[in-house]
Amino acid sequence: MNILIVYTSKTGTTEKCAKKLSESLGNDVRLIKLKDAKGENLASYDVVILGGNIRAGKAPSKLKKYIKKNPELTNKKLGIFLCFADVSEKLDEYLTNNFDEEFLKNCDVKGHFGGEFHFDRMNFMIRKIIKKMSEGKPEPKIKEENIEQFAREFTAKTTNI
């Protein structure tokens, strides 16, 4: 089974999660940044997993465009994961607000892999806002258990390929 993981990562968190997922799946996995995926032949893969981040409730427009430009994704075993630092577990809401219903119906597995704050990469004002908004809430982190669960579910749903 040939697996392609295409991801976009603003701060590096989604990239870390994509790499961990790749290791967990353990099969023939090709990991590629979205910006390098333009010429990738999707026909070479049985499975495609897409990953991205959520910022202010929005998924990256490049990820949405990639999905629209590749209608053949609907003929694949599909998965999608999102990374976001919101501890309120709004995965379904973020998916519904950012992606086409038909695409989501075709996704065999959907996951939330957590998130991280990178204060060193934020400007002063954003850093101040984020710190104020997150006061009294647990520090967000990558949810390795969610990555493992996603890999198990995906493997179970794609073993007949």
Backbone as CSV, one residue per row, in Angstrom:
resi,resn,N_x,N_y,N_z,CA_x,CA_y,CA_z,C_x,C_y,C_z
1,MET,0.845,-1.169,0.000,0.000,0.000,0.000,0.895,1.238,0.000
2,ASN,0.734,2.074,-0.998,1.508,3.311,-1.114,0.719,4.460,-0.511
3,ILE,1.346,5.152,0.420,0.688,6.241,1.147,1.415,7.553,0.869
4,LEU,0.632,8.586,0.581,1.161,9.937,0.410,0.596,10.806,1.526
5,ILE,1.479,11.468,2.244,1.061,12.465,3.234,1.499,13.825,2.705
6,VAL,0.519,14.685,2.451,0.773,16.044,1.977,0.370,16.989,3.105
7,TYR,1.286,17.867,3.486,0.988,18.751,4.615,1.506,20.155,4.360
8,THR,0.907,21.085,5.058,1.394,22.454,5.075,1.599,22.840,6.533
9,SER,2.698,23.515,6.805,3.060,23.808,8.191,3.609,25.218,8.300
10,LYS,2.942,26.047,9.062,3.365,27.444,9.229,4.509,27.573,10.241
11,THR,4.390,26.873,11.372,5.381,27.031,12.444,6.202,25.774,12.703
12,GLY,5.893,24.689,12.005,6.636,23.448,12.196,5.883,22.382,12.969
13,THR,4.792,22.743,13.617,4.026,21.772,14.400,3.392,20.715,13.498
14,THR,2.749,21.134,12.424,2.108,20.172,11.520,3.155,19.268,10.886
15,GLU,4.312,19.813,10.570,5.392,18.996,10.012,5.829,17.917,11.005
16,LYS,5.993,18.295,12.273,6.354,17.308,13.304,5.313,16.202,13.378
17,CYS,4.051,16.593,13.345,2.958,15.615,13.435,2.920,14.719,12.201
18,ALA,3.138,15.288,11.029,3.145,14.499,9.794,4.270,13.465,9.832
19,LYS,5.429,13.866,10.327,6.560,12.928,10.433,6.249,11.805,11.417
20,LYS,5.651,12.149,12.540,5.283,11.142,13.541,4.242,10.181,12.958
21,LEU,3.272,10.709,12.235,2.254,9.870,11.597,2.896,8.937,10.584
22,SER,3.817,9.465,9.805,4.537,8.664,8.820,5.242,7.486,9.488
23,GLU,5.912,7.753,10.599,6.601,6.691,11.345,5.601,5.676,11.893
24,SER,4.463,6.146,12.366,3.451,5.260,12.944,2.811,4.359,11.896
25,LEU,2.645,4.869,10.686,2.033,4.065,9.622,2.994,2.991,9.132
26,GLY,4.266,3.324,9.078,5.308,2.347,8.808,5.329,1.683,7.447
27,ASN,4.365,1.876,6.600,4.372,1.272,5.266,5.194,2.126,4.309
28,ASP,4.914,1.971,3.044,5.565,2.804,2.031,4.921,4.182,2.058
29,VAL,5.508,5.072,2.830,4.936,6.404,3.020,5.847,7.446,2.397
30,ARG,5.248,8.324,1.597,5.976,9.478,1.061,5.407,10.703,1.754
31,LEU,6.290,11.459,2.355,5.930,12.662,3.098,6.369,13.852,2.260
32,ILE,5.434,14.755,1.964,5.785,15.869,1.093,5.074,17.147,1.538
33,LYS,5.817,18.248,1.502,5.219,19.546,1.813,4.287,19.934,0.672
34,LEU,3.203,20.574,1.012,2.216,20.978,0.020,2.843,21.802,-1.100
35,LYS,3.763,22.676,-0.754,4.384,23.536,-1.772,5.181,22.724,-2.798
36,ASP,5.567,21.496,-2.452,6.321,20.636,-3.363,5.450,19.564,-4.025
37,ALA,4.151,19.599,-3.785,3.261,18.524,-4.238,2.641,18.766,-5.608
38,LYS,2.902,19.897,-6.214,2.222,20.258,-7.459,2.354,19.192,-8.544
39,GLY,3.519,18.666,-8.767,3.719,17.694,-9.836,3.582,16.243,-9.402
40,GLU,3.168,16.022,-8.171,3.074,14.654,-7.635,1.946,13.890,-8.331
41,ASN,2.263,12.685,-8.804,1.281,11.852,-9.495,0.452,11.078,-8.474
42,LEU,-0.768,11.526,-8.232,-1.624,10.892,-7.229,-2.009,9.471,-7.614
43,ALA,-1.948,9.154,-8.899,-2.285,7.795,-9.350,-1.322,6.757,-8.777
44,SER,-0.157,7.181,-8.342,0.843,6.267,-7.778,0.526,5.835,-6.349
45,TYR,-0.512,6.422,-5.761,-0.799,6.178,-4.348,-2.185,5.573,-4.150
46,ASP,-2.260,4.655,-3.197,-3.539,4.065,-2.809,-4.241,4.951,-1.787
47,VAL,-3.441,5.644,-1.001,-3.927,6.408,0.144,-3.311,7.800,0.127
48,VAL,-4.133,8.813,0.420,-3.629,10.181,0.558,-4.139,10.736,1.888
49,ILE,-3.209,11.260,2.666,-3.543,11.911,3.932,-3.090,13.362,3.829
50,LEU,-3.989,14.274,4.165,-3.698,15.699,4.109,-3.613,16.260,5.518
51,GLY,-2.689,17.187,5.720,-2.535,17.796,7.037,-2.331,19.291,6.945
52,GLY,-2.890,19.997,7.910,-2.734,21.444,7.943,-3.009,21.989,9.328
53,ASN,-2.851,23.273,9.447,-3.061,23.945,10.722,-4.341,24.775,10.679
54,ILE,-4.767,25.186,11.838,-5.892,26.117,11.949,-5.369,27.357,12.657
55,ARG,-5.635,28.500,12.041,-5.269,29.795,12.642,-6.510,30.666,12.611
56,ALA,-6.923,31.126,13.772,-8.122,31.969,13.879,-9.320,31.302,13.200
57,GLY,-9.426,29.996,13.365,-10.557,29.247,12.826,-10.457,28.873,11.364
58,LYS,-9.382,29.255,10.704,-9.248,29.034,9.260,-8.130,28.050,8.930
59,ALA,-8.428,27.167,7.986,-7.413,26.268,7.431,-6.657,27.028,6.335
60,PRO,-5.442,26.620,6.019,-4.673,27.310,4.977,-5.385,27.253,3.620
61,SER,-5.466,28.391,2.960,-6.135,28.446,1.655,-5.423,27.553,0.639
62,LYS,-4.107,27.389,0.773,-3.357,26.531,-0.154,-3.827,25.081,-0.059
63,LEU,-4.165,24.642,1.137,-4.655,23.275,1.328,-6.030,23.114,0.680
64,LYS,-6.893,24.098,0.859,-8.228,24.057,0.254,-8.120,24.046,-1.273
65,LYS,-7.223,24.868,-1.815,-7.026,24.918,-3.271,-6.500,23.587,-3.794
66,TYR,-5.594,22.967,-3.062,-5.039,21.668,-3.465,-6.157,20.630,-3.578
67,ILE,-7.050,20.627,-2.622,-8.170,19.680,-2.641,-9.056,19.937,-3.854
68,LYS,-9.370,21.208,-4.118,-10.227,21.556,-5.264,-9.564,21.213,-6.603
69,LYS,-8.249,21.395,-6.690,-7.525,21.140,-7.939,-7.269,19.660,-8.189
70,ASN,-7.552,18.818,-7.209,-7.288,17.383,-7.340,-8.544,16.563,-7.049
71,PRO,-9.526,16.629,-7.958,-10.776,15.893,-7.727,-10.570,14.381,-7.648
72,GLU,-9.447,13.882,-8.173,-9.166,12.443,-8.102,-8.936,11.968,-6.672
73,LEU,-8.809,12.900,-5.747,-8.681,12.527,-4.332,-9.895,11.722,-3.871
74,THR,-11.050,11.994,-4.460,-12.266,11.282,-4.044,-12.216,9.801,-4.401
75,ASN,-11.300,9.401,-5.270,-11.150,7.987,-5.639,-10.121,7.273,-4.772
76,LYS,-9.602,7.952,-3.784,-8.553,7.402,-2.918,-9.115,7.127,-1.532
77,LYS,-8.399,6.294,-0.791,-8.635,6.231,0.645,-8.056,7.535,1.168
78,LEU,-8.847,8.270,1.924,-8.469,9.627,2.325,-8.463,9.811,3.833
79,GLY,-7.567,10.654,4.280,-7.554,11.070,5.671,-7.168,12.529,5.751
80,ILE,-7.588,13.168,6.814,-7.191,14.556,7.041,-6.935,14.749,8.532
81,PHE,-5.879,15.504,8.824,-5.622,15.872,10.214,-5.332,17.359,10.288
82,LEU,-5.719,17.931,11.417,-5.493,19.349,11.659,-4.732,19.528,12.960
83,CYS,-3.897,20.541,12.980,-3.170,20.914,14.192,-3.656,22.292,14.609
84,PHE,-4.086,22.389,15.850,-4.481,23.685,16.382,-4.322,23.674,17.890
85,ALA,-4.027,24.837,18.434,-3.706,24.951,19.857,-4.941,25.129,20.729
86,ASP,-6.101,25.225,20.138,-7.350,25.371,20.881,-7.654,24.055,21.590
87,VAL,-7.678,24.076,22.899,-7.890,22.835,23.659,-9.363,22.446,23.739
88,SER,-10.235,23.192,23.081,-11.668,22.927,23.185,-12.150,21.809,22.259
89,GLU,-11.239,21.208,21.502,-11.595,20.067,20.644,-12.689,20.416,19.631
90,LYS,-12.468,21.412,18.825,-13.448,21.853,17.832,-13.192,21.243,16.456
91,LEU,-12.689,20.037,16.390,-12.320,19.446,15.106,-13.477,19.458,14.119
92,ASP,-14.631,18.931,14.501,-15.766,18.868,13.573,-16.166,20.250,13.075
93,GLU,-16.166,21.214,13.975,-16.517,22.582,13.596,-15.507,23.143,12.588
94,TYR,-14.226,22.961,12.861,-13.203,23.472,11.947,-13.262,22.766,10.594
95,LEU,-13.491,21.471,10.597,-13.599,20.741,9.332,-14.792,21.243,8.526
96,THR,-15.950,21.324,9.158,-17.176,21.756,8.484,-17.061,23.177,7.948
97,ASN,-16.425,24.058,8.710,-16.311,25.459,8.296,-15.257,25.690,7.219
98,ASN,-14.373,24.721,7.001,-13.257,24.944,6.084,-13.237,24.059,4.846
99,PHE,-13.954,22.940,4.890,-13.851,21.992,3.781,-15.222,21.601,3.255
100,ASP,-15.252,21.288,1.978,-16.457,20.883,1.279,-17.045,19.605,1.895
101,GLU,-18.357,19.566,2.001,-19.051,18.416,2.596,-18.724,17.117,1.856
102,GLU,-18.661,17.186,0.535,-18.371,15.985,-0.267,-16.966,15.452,0.030
103,PHE,-16.009,16.356,0.141,-14.648,15.945,0.493,-14.638,15.258,1.856
104,LEU,-15.303,15.861,2.828,-15.313,15.303,4.183,-15.982,13.932,4.234
105,LYS,-17.021,13.737,3.413,-17.686,12.422,3.353,-16.724,11.345,2.872
106,ASN,-15.795,11.731,2.011,-14.833,10.776,1.449,-13.651,10.492,2.372
107,CYS,-13.504,11.269,3.421,-12.388,11.055,4.354,-12.707,9.883,5.277
108,ASP,-11.856,8.870,5.228,-12.042,7.686,6.064,-11.711,7.964,7.523
109,VAL,-10.721,8.817,7.751,-10.312,9.151,9.118,-10.007,10.649,9.181
110,LYS,-10.442,11.258,10.277,-10.187,12.682,10.530,-9.575,12.793,11.916
111,GLY,-8.584,13.675,12.061,-7.946,13.766,13.362,-7.490,15.152,13.753
112,HIS,-7.399,15.350,15.055,-6.850,16.568,15.655,-5.602,16.163,16.423
113,PHE,-4.467,16.703,16.043,-3.195,16.302,16.638,-2.653,17.307,17.649
114,GLY,-3.499,18.223,18.099,-3.047,19.200,19.082,-2.329,20.363,18.433
115,GLY,-1.574,21.074,19.215,-0.865,22.231,18.696,0.124,22.753,19.715
116,GLU,0.834,23.768,19.318,1.836,24.388,20.184,1.814,25.892,19.951
117,PHE,2.158,26.635,20.983,2.383,28.064,20.817,3.872,28.271,20.594
118,HIS,4.201,29.054,19.601,5.597,29.395,19.309,5.763,30.896,19.543
119,PHE,5.867,31.264,20.803,5.947,32.682,21.147,7.156,33.360,20.519
120,ASP,8.229,32.609,20.318,9.434,33.178,19.718,9.225,33.579,18.260
121,ARG,8.168,33.082,17.634,7.904,33.399,16.228,6.766,34.400,16.059
122,MET,6.231,34.891,17.168,5.110,35.837,17.117,5.612,37.255,17.352
123,ASN,4.914,38.208,16.730,5.259,39.592,17.035,4.705,39.938,18.420
124,PHE,5.132,41.049,18.934,4.791,41.435,20.307,3.283,41.434,20.556
125,MET,2.530,42.048,19.665,1.089,42.198,19.871,0.377,40.839,19.857
126,ILE,0.695,39.998,18.886,0.072,38.666,18.801,0.433,37.849,20.037
127,ARG,1.687,37.904,20.428,2.141,37.177,21.617,1.335,37.605,22.846
128,LYS,1.137,38.902,22.989,0.383,39.437,24.127,-1.075,38.954,24.088
129,ILE,-1.690,38.988,22.918,-3.084,38.548,22.766,-3.216,37.061,23.096
130,ILE,-2.329,36.252,22.546,-2.378,34.798,22.774,-2.186,34.487,24.254
131,LYS,-1.233,35.148,24.876,-0.996,34.904,26.308,-2.222,35.276,27.133
132,LYS,-2.869,36.373,26.782,-4.064,36.815,27.512,-5.214,35.822,27.293
133,MET,-5.411,35.400,26.057,-6.506,34.475,25.733,-6.309,33.102,26.368
134,SER,-5.067,32.704,26.562,-4.798,31.360,27.081,-4.585,31.330,28.597
135,GLU,-4.732,32.483,29.235,-4.569,32.564,30.686,-5.504,31.585,31.395
136,GLY,-4.940,30.795,32.301,-5.746,29.859,33.075,-6.107,28.576,32.347
137,LYS,-5.687,28.444,31.101,-5.963,27.236,30.319,-4.689,26.398,30.253
138,PRO,-4.838,25.093,30.077,-3.632,24.261,29.969,-2.818,24.617,28.728
139,GLU,-1.518,24.472,28.836,-0.604,24.732,27.709,-0.904,23.727,26.597
140,PRO,-1.147,24.198,25.376,-1.408,23.253,24.285,-0.155,22.434,23.967
141,LYS,-0.377,21.237,23.482,0.751,20.364,23.129,0.332,19.431,22.003
142,ILE,1.321,18.825,21.375,1.046,17.808,20.364,0.474,16.596,21.080
143,LYS,-0.592,16.051,20.523,-1.273,14.907,21.138,-0.830,13.627,20.438
144,GLU,0.283,13.096,20.906,0.849,11.898,20.278,-0.125,10.734,20.306
145,GLU,-0.943,10.653,21.357,-1.920,9.568,21.430,-2.952,9.679,20.304
146,ASN,-3.282,10.905,19.884,-4.211,11.098,18.763,-3.568,10.676,17.443
147,ILE,-2.275,10.920,17.309,-1.554,10.505,16.101,-1.544,8.985,16.010
148,GLU,-1.250,8.328,17.115,-1.237,6.853,17.145,-2.622,6.291,16.836
149,GLN,-3.650,6.894,17.430,-5.033,6.451,17.195,-5.403,6.607,15.723
150,PHE,-5.039,7.743,15.129,-5.304,8.004,13.711,-4.644,6.916,12.868
151,ALA,-3.391,6.615,13.160,-2.647,5.595,12.406,-3.324,4.231,12.533
152,ARG,-3.755,3.876,13.735,-4.437,2.588,13.940,-5.747,2.529,13.163
153,GLU,-6.551,3.584,13.278,-7.837,3.624,12.569,-7.623,3.569,11.064
154,PHE,-6.652,4.329,10.594,-6.407,4.374,9.157,-5.930,3.019,8.652
155,THR,-5.046,2.389,9.387,-4.553,1.066,9.005,-5.700,0.068,8.968
156,ALA,-6.571,0.111,9.958,-7.718,-0.806,10.008,-8.654,-0.601,8.818
157,LYS,-8.838,0.644,8.396,-9.767,0.934,7.300,-9.156,0.719,5.924
158,THR,-7.851,0.569,5.855,-7.202,0.439,4.542,-6.481,-0.888,4.358
159,THR,-6.664,-1.837,5.234,-5.932,-3.109,5.127,-6.365,-3.942,3.933
160,ASN,-7.508,-3.681,3.351,-7.988,-4.471,2.212,-7.523,-3.938,0.866
161,ILE,-6.658,-2.952,0.882,-6.189,-2.375,-0.394,-5.140,-3.285,-0.993
